[in-house]
Amino acid sequence: MHHPRLGPARWLLPRRTARLRLTVLYGAAFLACGVAVLGVVAYLLFGTTHQPTASQPTSSASATLRGRVPAADVRPAGPYDIVPVHIPVADVRRSGRYDLFGISGPVTAAKQAHHQPVLTAAQFAKLQAELRAKADPQVTYDKREILIICAIALAAITMAAASIGWIIAGRVLRPLSTITAAARRIAASSLHERLGLHGPDDELKELADTLDDLFARLEASFDAQRRFAANASHELRTPVTRERTLLQVTLADPASTAGTWQAVSRELLASNAEQERLIEALLTLAGSEGGTGEREPVNLAAVAGEGLAAARPAIGRLGLHVDADIQPAILDGDPRLVQRLVNNLIDNAVQHNIPGGKIQISTRTSDAGAVLSVTNPGQVIAPAEVDRLFQPFQRLGPRPARHGHGLGLSIVRAIATAHGATIGACALPSGGLSVDVTFLPPPPGAR
């Protein structure tokens, strides 16, 4: 078998699994938050330098000391002398951890305790500029070093966070791998197995339960298809075998006359008509299960009236009484399929009725939508057998007494399912069946 060769990019780039994507998202989110914090730190370090204003005097060339200071009040502090200065409280204001105040006036012949001259304003400004020129580069270097250390720490913590995210993502997504492996095994072997995932009631547990329901429906559908194929082949084989037997017997009879062949021909035509109805019913069932065509507003009352008119000959032949309560009921559906559903229910009520019985049919609108109800007396049906009647080729009673081909109610269920309608059927205690079909109301503005 020829396997397509993968390009270089497929070999170099890792597979974009959900675990990898979650890890990348974790790391990117953490990195974004860290960059935001680092930006705040950089702003605090470099963007908040205090600039003096005109209303905030500082120690500059214009700041001088007036008068003399007693030698007893001056004390040495390394290369500087500390001189007490009395400032009015009104001239002092807070600035963070410091107090700001201004000193103005020319400097007089103040002396230090060791009789050394006090710095003049120009000398003080020059000294201040020199100190600032030496201190500012060091402060800037320290700030940059702090910022670099923070960036390196952020990169290391981001890598650690991504590693932790990889482990957590693998831990969280581990049930998903179990679900995938079990689903592949079930699909490859048999549909009777189930995932049966245990654990917290989270999204993964919900996914596993949904897949279990899907497998159950698929198993039921496949079983129904197998039964349908077997029953259909049997129903189609039986008349063919009967026709072949009838022809062989007639041909083998040397006393066969033209009248005999005419009788055989009439019987063959009747059998052929029955096969034609069966094939048409099979095609209708297949088309109903395939979904509806163009939908449009349908008045269920008009459809029921047409169905009753078509069944009048059979109703009159059996002497049945009809109790009709037909009221307007609008639904959104395929008119052809809805007509077939109504006709099948009426035909079922006619065929399985009792001589001189009654058929009750009504249409109405409820809160759930348009409702069609058909009730007829008949043979006693066990409640457990009601659901079986809506399966293909299922009929009650012994084979000689059976009517039809057993597809009428199965077609009703297929059409109702295609329209999103619900079917409620119950067996009457005195015998017979009552069927209610509730259609969804049409969308707003579709009337």
N, C-alpha and C positions, 0 to 999 in steps of 0.2 A: 504494500500500500504506500502510496506517495504521500509524504507528510510535507506540508508547506514549510519552507525555511523562514525562520524569523529574522528580521532585520537587526542590525547592530543595536538600534535603540531598544528593541525588545529584550536583548540580552543585558544591556547596561541598566535600564530602568527597572525598578522593582514593580511587581504587580500591584495595581492600585486597589488593594483590598480595603474593606471597611475599617479594619483595625489600623491600617496605615493612615487612612484619611482622618480617623479620630485622633490618632497620635499627633499628626501634623496640626490639626485644629487645636488640640490641647496646648502644644508648644507655641503656636502662633498667638493664641489668646494670652498665654502667660508672658510671652515676649512683649506683646503690645502693652500690657499693664506695666511691665517692668520699665519699658521705654518711657511711658508716661511719668512714672515715679522719678526716673533718672532726669527727665526734662524739668520736673519741679525742683529737684536738687540743684541742677545747673542754673536755673533761674534764681534760686535763693543765693547761690554762691557768686554769680557774676552779674546778675541783673538788678540787684537791690543796693548798689553802692550809694551811700548817703552824700549828697552834695549840699554844701552850706548855702544858705540864702541870705538875702540882704537883711532880713529881720533876725538872723541868727549869727551874731558876731562870734568870731573864732580868734584863736591866738595867731595873729598875723602881725605884719609890720605896723598896722595901726593900733594894735593892742599894746598899751604901755602901762607903766605903774607910776603913780604920782606920789611924791613925798618920800619920806625916809621910813625904814623899818627898824625897830629897835633890835640891837644885836642879840638880846636875850630871846627874841621870838624866832630867830633864824637858826636852823639846825642842818648840818650836812647830811646828804643822802647819796653817797657815792660821788660821782662827778658833778652832781647838782646840789643846790641848796633849797630846802623847803621853806617857803615864806608863807605864813598865814595871811589870808586876805579875807576881810569881812565884806560880804556882798548882801545887799538888801534882798529879802525873800521875793519881792516882786520881780527882780531881774533874773531869777533862776527858774528854768523850766526843764521838765523831764524829757529824755530822749532815750528810750530803751532802758538799759542798765546804768546810764550816765545822767549827770546834771549839767546843763549848758548855762553859761553865764558870760557876760561881756565886761571887759575892763578897758576904759578909754582914758586918754589924757597923756601928756608928755612925761617922760621919765626924768626925774630930778636926780640929785646926787645921792641916791640911796647907796648904802654900803652893805656888804655882807659882814658876817660876824668876824671874818678874818681880814676885814678892811680891803676886800677886792672889789673892783668896780662892777656894778650890775650891768647885764647885757643891754645894749641899746636895742631899739626896735628893729633896725636893719640887721644887727647881728642875730637877734632872735628869729627873724624870718628866714635868714640864711641857714641857721642851724635846723630849723623846722623843715625846710626844703631838703636839706641833706639827709635828715633822718627818714623823711618820706621816700626819697629816691632809693634809699637802701632797703626800706621795709616793703615797699610795694612789689618789687619783683619776687621777693620771698613769699609774700602772701599769695600772689598770683600763681606761683609754682605749687604751693601747697594746695590751692583750690583745684588746679589741674590734676595733681596727683590723686586727690580724693575722687575726682570725677572718673579718672582712668580706673582706679581700684573698683569703683562702683560698677563701671561697665564690664570689667572682667568678671566680677562676682555675678552680675546679671547673666552673662553668657554661660557661666558654669551652672548656675541655678536653672537656667532654661534647659540645658542639656539633661540635668537631673530630672526636671519636671517632665520632659519628653519621654525619658526612660520609664518614669513612673506611670505616665499616661499610656505607654505601650503595654505595660503589665496590666493596668486596670482595664484597658480596652479588650485585651485578650481574655481576661477573666469574665467580663460582661458578655462578650460575644461567643464564649465557649458553647452555650446552649444552641446558638445558631448553627455551629458546625455539626452538632449532634442532630439537629433537625434536618439539615441538608443530607447527611449520610443516611439517616433513616428514611427520608423521602425517596432517595435514589434506590434504596434497597426495596422499599415497598413497591415502587413503580416498576422495578425490574422483575420482581418475583410474584407477588400476589397482593391484592388490595384488601385482604381481610385483616392484615396487621394494622396497628395504630401506633402513633408516636408515643402517646401517653407521657408527655413531658411533665415532670414534677418540679416544683420550685415556687418562687413568689409569683403572685398574680400580676405579672407585668406584661409588656408588649410582646415579648418572646413567647410567654405562656399563651397569650391570646392567639398568636400566629400558629402555634402548634395545635391548639384546639380547632382553629379554623381549618387547618390542613386535615385534621382527623375527620371533621365533618365533610370536607370535600372528598376524602377517600371513601367515606361511607356512602355518599351520594353516587360516586363513580361505580362503586361495587354494586349498588342497587341498580344503577342504570345498565351496567353490563349484564347483570343477571336478567334484567327485564328484556334486554335485546336478545339474549340467547333464548329465553322462553318465547319471545315473539317470533324469532326465526323458526324455532321448532314448531310452534303452533301454526304459523303461516304456511310452512311447507306441508304440514299435515292437512290443513284445511284445503289447500290447493290440490294435494295429491288425491284426496278422497273422491271428489267428483270425476277427476280424470280416470281413476281406476274403475269407478262405476260405469262411466261411459264406455271404456274399452271392454269391460266385461259384457255390457249389454250388446255391443256390436258383435263380439265374438260368439255369443250365444245365438244371436239372430242369424249370423252367417252359417253357424254349424247346424241350424235347424233346416232340414230339407223341405219342410212344410211351410216355410216362410212365404207369405203372400205380400201383395202390395199393401194391403191393410196393415199387416204386421210392421212393414217398414215405415209406414206413415206414423204409426203409434210410436215406434222407436225414434223417429225424427222429432216428433213433438216432445218426447221426453228429453232428447238431447238438447233441443232448443231451450227447454226449461232449465236444464242443468247449466247450459252455457250462459243463460241470463243470470243465474245465481253466481257463477264465477265472475261475471262482469261486475256485479254489485260488490262482490268481495274485493276484487282488485281496485275498484273505485274507492271503497272504504279504506283499503290499505294506503292508497295514494293520498287520500284526505288526511289520514292519521299522520303520515310522514310529513305532509305539508303543514299540518297544525303544529307539530313538534318543532318545525323549523322556524316558527315565528309568524308574525302577522305581516301583511303588506301595508299598503297605504291606509292610515287611520283617518277616520272622520267621525263627526257626531252621528250617532245612530239612535233612533227612537225605538226602544225595546218593545213598546206597545204595537207599533206598526209591524215589526218583525214577527211578533207572536200572532198577530192577526193573520198574516200571510201563512204562517205555519199551520194554524187551525184550518184555514181554507183548503190547504193542500191535503190535509188529513180527513176532510169531511167524508169522502167515499168510504174509507175504512171504518170511520166512526159510525156511519149509518149502517154499514153491513153488519157490524157487531152489536148494534143497538145500544151504543154507549151514550151517556148524557154528559154534556159539557157544562161546567160551572166556571165561567170566565169573569174575572175582575181585572180588566186591562186598563191601566192608567198610564199616562205619559211618563216615560223614564228614559232620560238621555244618558248615553254612555259614549266613550271614545274608543272606537275599534274598527275592525275590518268587517264591513257589512256582509260579505260573502261567508266568512267564517262564523259570524254571529248567527246568521240565518241557518247555517248547518247545525250549530249547537241547539238552537230552538227546535228545529225539525227532528233532530235525533231524540231529544227529550220527549216530544209529543209522540213520536213513533214508538218509543219504548213504553210510554204509558198506554198506548193503544194495543200493542202486541202482547203485553203482559197483564192485561186487564181481565176481568171476569165478564161473562155474558150479562149484558144489561147493567154493567158497572158505570162508574162516574169518573170523569177526569176534571180535576180542579187545576186551573191555570190562572196565574195572576202576575201582573207587573206593577211595580211601585218604585218610589224613590225614598230611600232612607238616608240616615246620616252618613252611612258608609258608601252609598252610591246607588246605582240602578240594580233592582233585585227582580229576578225571575223565579217563580215558584211553580212546580208541577207536581201534582199528587194523584196517585191512582191506587185503587185496591188491587189485590192479586194474591198470589200464594204467600204464605208466611215465610219471612226471611229472618234468619238468625242475625242478631246485631253484628256478630263477628264476621259475617259474610258480606256485609254492605261494601266494605272497602274493596273486596275482591272483585265485585261486579264492575268496577271502573278500570280493571286491568284487561288487556286484549284477550279475546277468545274465551272469556269467562262467562258461563251461563249457568242457570239454576235448573234443577229438575233432571230427570232421566233424559238420555240423548234423543229418543224418539219424540219426546214432548217439547224439545227445545225449539225456540224461535230465533231466526236471524243467525248471524255469524259471530256475535259476541264482540263486536267492535263499536257499537253505538255509544255506550257510556265511556269507553276509553277515548273516543274522539271528543266527546264532551269535555272530559278532563284535560285533554291536550289543548283544546281551543281555549278553555278557561285559563290554563297556565300561561299560554301565549299572551293573553290579555291582562295578566296579573289579577284575575278574578279568583274568588274563593268559592268552593263548593261545600255545601252542607247537606248530607244525605242521612236519612234515618229510616229504619224499618217501622212500619205501622204495626201496632199490637194485633190488629185484626187481619193483617196481611196487606201487602203492597209496599209502596215506596214513596217517600216524599223527598224531593230534591230542590234545594235553593241555591241559586247561582248569583253572587253579588259582584257586580262589575265596579271598577273604579270610576269615579265621576270624571267628566271631561275637564281639561284644564280651563282656567278662566279665559274668557274671550273666544272659546271654540264653538260656542252655540250658534 
